[in-house]
Amino acid sequence: NLRWSDVPTELENSFNHLIQLNNVQKIKKINVDVEICS
């Protein structure tokens, strides 16, 4: 039920969401690494 003009926005939103998830996982991994090292 999307208009064509909505598609880029939808793609951008999901892409941004993926980037945020990825960043959160990186941060979690860094925290785990720090705990292991300390």
Buried (B, 14 or more C-beta within 10 A) or exposed (E): EEEEEEEEEEEEEEEEEEEEEEEEEEEEEEEEEEEEEE
